[in-house]
Protein backbone atom coordinates (compact mmCIF):
# COMPACT_ATOMS: atom_id res chain seq x y z
CA UNK A 1 0.00 0.00 0.00
CA UNK A 2 1.05 3.57 -0.21
CA UNK A 3 1.17 6.31 -2.77
CA UNK A 4 3.36 7.69 -5.54
CA UNK A 5 4.06 11.21 -6.72
CA UNK A 6 2.56 11.99 -10.10
CA UNK A 7 3.34 15.42 -11.43
CA UNK A 8 0.92 17.23 -13.73
CA UNK A 9 3.79 17.75 -16.16
CA UNK A 10 3.26 14.15 -17.26
CA UNK A 11 0.32 15.43 -19.30
CA UNK A 12 2.82 17.19 -21.57
CA UNK A 13 4.87 14.03 -22.14
CA UNK A 14 4.29 11.67 -25.06
CA UNK A 15 3.68 8.79 -22.63
CA UNK A 16 0.43 10.46 -21.56
CA UNK A 17 -1.00 10.42 -25.09
CA UNK A 18 -0.92 6.63 -25.45
CA UNK A 19 -3.42 4.89 -23.15
CA UNK A 20 -1.64 1.55 -22.93
CA UNK A 21 1.81 3.06 -22.62
CA UNK A 22 0.66 5.35 -19.81
CA UNK A 23 -0.99 2.40 -18.07
CA UNK A 24 2.24 0.38 -18.23
CA UNK A 25 4.27 3.34 -16.96
CA UNK A 26 1.93 3.88 -14.00
CA UNK A 27 1.98 0.12 -13.34
CA UNK A 28 5.79 0.29 -13.13
CA UNK A 29 5.65 3.24 -10.74
CA UNK A 30 3.14 1.46 -8.53
CA UNK A 31 5.05 -1.83 -8.46
CA UNK A 32 8.49 -0.33 -7.85
CA UNK A 33 9.97 -0.78 -4.38
CA UNK A 34 9.82 2.37 -2.31
CA UNK A 35 12.05 1.07 0.47
CA UNK A 36 14.77 -1.04 -1.12
CA UNK A 37 17.08 -3.54 0.47
CA UNK A 38 15.12 -6.67 -0.45
CA UNK A 39 17.20 -9.60 -1.70
CA UNK A 40 15.63 -11.85 -4.31
CA UNK A 41 16.94 -14.65 -6.50
CA UNK A 42 17.72 -13.38 -9.99
CA UNK A 43 20.00 -14.90 -12.64
CA UNK A 44 21.08 -17.63 -10.24
CA UNK A 45 22.21 -15.34 -7.43
CA UNK A 46 20.75 -13.18 -4.69
CA UNK A 47 20.15 -9.67 -5.98
CA UNK A 48 19.44 -6.68 -3.76
CA UNK A 49 16.55 -4.61 -5.07
CA UNK A 50 16.95 -0.88 -4.70
CA UNK A 51 14.22 1.71 -4.52
CA UNK A 52 12.59 2.10 -7.92
CA UNK A 53 13.12 -1.54 -8.92
CA UNK A 54 10.85 -4.57 -9.03
CA UNK A 55 10.83 -8.07 -10.43
CA UNK A 56 7.94 -9.49 -12.38
CA UNK A 57 7.33 -11.76 -15.33
CA UNK A 58 5.95 -10.67 -18.64
CA UNK A 59 3.00 -12.99 -18.09
CA UNK A 60 2.14 -11.60 -14.64
CA UNK A 61 2.59 -7.97 -15.68
CA UNK A 62 0.38 -8.50 -18.75
CA UNK A 63 -2.27 -10.10 -16.55
CA UNK A 64 -2.08 -7.23 -14.04
CA UNK A 65 -2.41 -4.65 -16.84
CA UNK A 66 -5.21 -6.56 -18.62
CA UNK A 67 -3.33 -6.74 -21.92
CA UNK A 68 -1.62 -9.26 -24.15
CA UNK A 69 1.98 -10.15 -23.38
CA UNK A 70 3.08 -8.82 -26.78
CA UNK A 71 1.37 -5.49 -26.11
CA UNK A 72 2.95 -5.22 -22.68
CA UNK A 73 6.36 -6.13 -24.10
CA UNK A 74 6.18 -3.51 -26.87
CA UNK A 75 5.16 -0.84 -24.35
CA UNK A 76 7.99 -1.79 -21.98
CA UNK A 77 10.40 -1.58 -24.91
CA UNK A 78 9.11 1.89 -25.79
CA UNK A 79 9.60 3.05 -22.18
CA UNK A 80 13.12 1.62 -22.33
CA UNK A 81 13.78 3.35 -25.66
CA UNK A 82 12.63 6.65 -24.14
CA UNK A 83 14.99 6.00 -21.20
CA UNK A 84 12.18 5.94 -18.66
CA UNK A 85 12.96 2.39 -17.47
CA UNK A 86 15.79 -0.12 -17.66
CA UNK A 87 15.07 -3.81 -18.23
CA UNK A 88 17.15 -6.85 -17.27
CA UNK A 89 15.80 -10.35 -17.88
CA UNK A 90 16.61 -13.98 -17.14
CA UNK A 91 14.74 -17.06 -18.35
CA UNK A 92 11.50 -16.35 -16.51
CA UNK A 93 11.77 -13.00 -14.68
CA UNK A 94 12.23 -9.37 -15.58
CA UNK A 95 13.92 -6.79 -13.40
CA UNK A 96 12.55 -3.34 -14.14
CA UNK A 97 14.26 -0.20 -12.84
CA UNK A 98 12.63 3.21 -13.02
CA UNK A 99 15.14 5.73 -14.37
CA UNK A 100 15.37 8.81 -12.12
CA UNK A 101 13.23 7.17 -9.43
CA UNK A 102 14.81 9.26 -6.70
CA UNK A 103 14.27 12.47 -8.66
CA UNK A 104 10.51 11.92 -8.82
CA UNK A 105 9.65 9.77 -5.81
CA UNK A 106 12.06 10.75 -3.03
CA UNK A 107 11.04 13.43 -0.56
CA UNK A 108 11.73 16.98 -1.74
CA UNK A 109 12.39 19.17 1.32
CA UNK A 110 11.15 22.37 -0.33
CA UNK A 111 7.93 20.79 -1.61
CA UNK A 112 7.31 18.62 1.44
CA UNK A 113 7.88 21.54 3.80
CA UNK A 114 5.27 23.60 1.97
CA UNK A 115 2.87 20.66 1.68
CA UNK A 116 3.12 19.95 5.38
CA UNK A 117 0.94 22.99 5.98
CA UNK A 118 -1.99 21.20 7.51
CA UNK A 119 -5.63 21.94 7.79
CA UNK A 120 -7.77 20.37 10.45
CA UNK A 121 -10.86 18.40 9.62
CA UNK A 122 -13.21 17.56 12.46
CA UNK A 123 -14.59 14.05 12.61
CA UNK A 124 -18.40 14.25 12.38
CA UNK A 125 -19.09 10.95 14.17
CA UNK A 126 -21.37 11.30 17.21
CA UNK A 127 -19.09 10.90 20.18
CA UNK A 128 -18.29 12.55 23.45
CA UNK A 129 -14.72 12.93 22.25
CA UNK A 130 -14.16 14.26 18.75
CA UNK A 131 -11.14 13.07 16.88
CA UNK A 132 -9.14 15.56 14.81
CA UNK A 133 -7.93 14.22 11.48
CA UNK A 134 -5.04 16.07 9.85
CA UNK A 135 -4.84 16.25 6.06
CA UNK A 136 -2.08 17.73 3.98
CA UNK A 137 -3.04 20.56 1.71
CA UNK A 138 -1.77 20.83 -1.85
CA UNK A 139 0.91 23.50 -2.22
CA UNK A 140 -0.46 26.50 -4.11
CA UNK A 141 2.30 26.38 -6.72
CA UNK A 142 1.18 22.87 -7.70
CA UNK A 143 -2.47 23.79 -8.23
CA UNK A 144 -3.78 24.70 -11.65
C-alpha positions as CSV (number, residue, x, y, z in Angstrom):
1,X,0.0,0.0,0.0
2,X,1.1,3.6,-0.2
3,X,1.2,6.3,-2.8
4,X,3.4,7.7,-5.5
5,X,4.1,11.2,-6.7
6,X,2.6,12.0,-10.1
7,X,3.3,15.4,-11.4
8,X,0.9,17.2,-13.7
9,X,3.8,17.8,-16.2
10,X,3.3,14.1,-17.3
11,X,0.3,15.4,-19.3
12,X,2.8,17.2,-21.6
13,X,4.9,14.0,-22.1
14,X,4.3,11.7,-25.1
15,X,3.7,8.8,-22.6
16,X,0.4,10.5,-21.6
17,X,-1.0,10.4,-25.1
18,X,-0.9,6.6,-25.4
19,X,-3.4,4.9,-23.1
20,X,-1.6,1.5,-22.9
21,X,1.8,3.1,-22.6
22,X,0.7,5.4,-19.8
23,X,-1.0,2.4,-18.1
24,X,2.2,0.4,-18.2
25,X,4.3,3.3,-17.0
26,X,1.9,3.9,-14.0
27,X,2.0,0.1,-13.3
28,X,5.8,0.3,-13.1
29,X,5.7,3.2,-10.7
30,X,3.1,1.5,-8.5
31,X,5.0,-1.8,-8.5
32,X,8.5,-0.3,-7.8
33,X,10.0,-0.8,-4.4
34,X,9.8,2.4,-2.3
35,X,12.0,1.1,0.5
36,X,14.8,-1.0,-1.1
37,X,17.1,-3.5,0.5
38,X,15.1,-6.7,-0.5
39,X,17.2,-9.6,-1.7
40,X,15.6,-11.9,-4.3
41,X,16.9,-14.7,-6.5
42,X,17.7,-13.4,-10.0
43,X,20.0,-14.9,-12.6
44,X,21.1,-17.6,-10.2
45,X,22.2,-15.3,-7.4
46,X,20.8,-13.2,-4.7
47,X,20.2,-9.7,-6.0
48,X,19.4,-6.7,-3.8
49,X,16.5,-4.6,-5.1
50,X,16.9,-0.9,-4.7
51,X,14.2,1.7,-4.5
52,X,12.6,2.1,-7.9
53,X,13.1,-1.5,-8.9
54,X,10.9,-4.6,-9.0
55,X,10.8,-8.1,-10.4
56,X,7.9,-9.5,-12.4
57,X,7.3,-11.8,-15.3
58,X,5.9,-10.7,-18.6
59,X,3.0,-13.0,-18.1
60,X,2.1,-11.6,-14.6
61,X,2.6,-8.0,-15.7
62,X,0.4,-8.5,-18.7
63,X,-2.3,-10.1,-16.5
64,X,-2.1,-7.2,-14.0
65,X,-2.4,-4.7,-16.8
66,X,-5.2,-6.6,-18.6
67,X,-3.3,-6.7,-21.9
68,X,-1.6,-9.3,-24.2
69,X,2.0,-10.2,-23.4
70,X,3.1,-8.8,-26.8
71,X,1.4,-5.5,-26.1
72,X,2.9,-5.2,-22.7
73,X,6.4,-6.1,-24.1
74,X,6.2,-3.5,-26.9
75,X,5.2,-0.8,-24.3
76,X,8.0,-1.8,-22.0
77,X,10.4,-1.6,-24.9
78,X,9.1,1.9,-25.8
79,X,9.6,3.1,-22.2
80,X,13.1,1.6,-22.3
81,X,13.8,3.4,-25.7
82,X,12.6,6.7,-24.1
83,X,15.0,6.0,-21.2
84,X,12.2,5.9,-18.7
85,X,13.0,2.4,-17.5
86,X,15.8,-0.1,-17.7
87,X,15.1,-3.8,-18.2
88,X,17.1,-6.8,-17.3
89,X,15.8,-10.4,-17.9
90,X,16.6,-14.0,-17.1
91,X,14.7,-17.1,-18.4
92,X,11.5,-16.4,-16.5
93,X,11.8,-13.0,-14.7
94,X,12.2,-9.4,-15.6
95,X,13.9,-6.8,-13.4
96,X,12.5,-3.3,-14.1
97,X,14.3,-0.2,-12.8
98,X,12.6,3.2,-13.0
99,X,15.1,5.7,-14.4
100,X,15.4,8.8,-12.1
101,X,13.2,7.2,-9.4
102,X,14.8,9.3,-6.7
103,X,14.3,12.5,-8.7
104,X,10.5,11.9,-8.8
105,X,9.7,9.8,-5.8
106,X,12.1,10.8,-3.0
107,X,11.0,13.4,-0.6
108,X,11.7,17.0,-1.7
109,X,12.4,19.2,1.3
110,X,11.1,22.4,-0.3
111,X,7.9,20.8,-1.6
112,X,7.3,18.6,1.4
113,X,7.9,21.5,3.8
114,X,5.3,23.6,2.0
115,X,2.9,20.7,1.7
116,X,3.1,20.0,5.4
117,X,0.9,23.0,6.0
118,X,-2.0,21.2,7.5
119,X,-5.6,21.9,7.8
120,X,-7.8,20.4,10.5
121,X,-10.9,18.4,9.6
122,X,-13.2,17.6,12.5
123,X,-14.6,14.0,12.6
124,X,-18.4,14.2,12.4
125,X,-19.1,11.0,14.2
126,X,-21.4,11.3,17.2
127,X,-19.1,10.9,20.2
128,X,-18.3,12.6,23.4
129,X,-14.7,12.9,22.2
130,X,-14.2,14.3,18.8
131,X,-11.1,13.1,16.9
132,X,-9.1,15.6,14.8
133,X,-7.9,14.2,11.5
134,X,-5.0,16.1,9.9
135,X,-4.8,16.2,6.1
136,X,-2.1,17.7,4.0
137,X,-3.0,20.6,1.7
138,X,-1.8,20.8,-1.8
139,X,0.9,23.5,-2.2
140,X,-0.5,26.5,-4.1
141,X,2.3,26.4,-6.7
142,X,1.2,22.9,-7.7
143,X,-2.5,23.8,-8.2
144,X,-3.8,24.7,-11.6
